[in-house]
Amino acid sequence: MGITIRLYLDFVRIGLMEGLAFRLRNLLALISYPVIILANYHLYRAVYANRPGGTIENHSVEEAIGYMLLVWTLRSIFQTRIDASVGERVRSGDVAIDLIRPISYPLAQMSHSLGASLHRGFTVTLPLLVLAVFFIPVSVPQTVSGWLLLFASVGFGFCIMVLTKFLVGMLAFYMEFNENLRFTFEMIQRVLGGLMIPLSFLPETVFHILQYLPFQYIYFVPAEVCLGKVADPVTVLLIPAAWVLGLAGVARWTMGSGVRRLSIQGG
């Protein structure tokens, strides 16, 4: 057990080291994210300027701007290319080398993504937050239980993000995998996850339908937990935990099915 854990920790370390190798990418992120946040800041100010009562769906302008800062902060941590990495290795056949290793391929990829996210957290997210808090006030939990719920919701959001992207990469076993497919899914995940606008701003029927999908737990729920809008343990803990287990099961089944398909085709 100890040896297996160390193997996965090695993948975390590799993710950290690869992040150090791409300094230009981090520099571009440090430049682009403040621009995105500044643009959204003025956009929300303009939207709320003539709003009667100064609120939209129980969100004041300060809360909406705080939400925007929180979700883009999460985006800077969660951004991962696991779908491209997995898809390319499946398409090239290099995945066969990964499959003979005595470890779980999905868990190894998640560990690698965790390492990359930890690197971005220190090099991009932390400086971004330090800069932003001087200009944008954000509500944070006032209790220990509130912080625990926030950390748990962020953890579940990361797992759901990585697992869904891993499944997109696995599609290379069954269909032509290309950047258009990745881009399409990325846009779907951004909109349905609440990165573009709070999901509660959408029509009630649409918002109700989105409750049955896992994407809201990536950005929307963690941000709402931080703002104190959501504190129900069922919503924050049980449902996303069930989604993580379900997606992990689907990833395991898809991996097994893809391996059998690869073997049948003589891979």
Buried (B, 14 or more C-beta within 10 A) or exposed (E): EEEEEEBBEBBBBBBBEEBEEEEEBBEEBBEEBBEEBEEBBEBBEEBBEEEEEEEBEEBBBBBBBBBBBBBBBBBBBBBBBBBBBBBBBBBEEEBBEBBEEEBBBBBBBBBBBBBBBBBBBEBBBBBBBEBBEEEBEBBBBEEEEBBEBBEBBBBBBBBBBBBBBBBBBBBBBEEEBEEEBBEEBBEEBBBBBBBBBBBBBBEEEEBEEBEEEBBBBBBBBBBBBBBEBBBEEEBBBEBBBEBBEEBBEBBBEBBEEBBEEBEEEEB
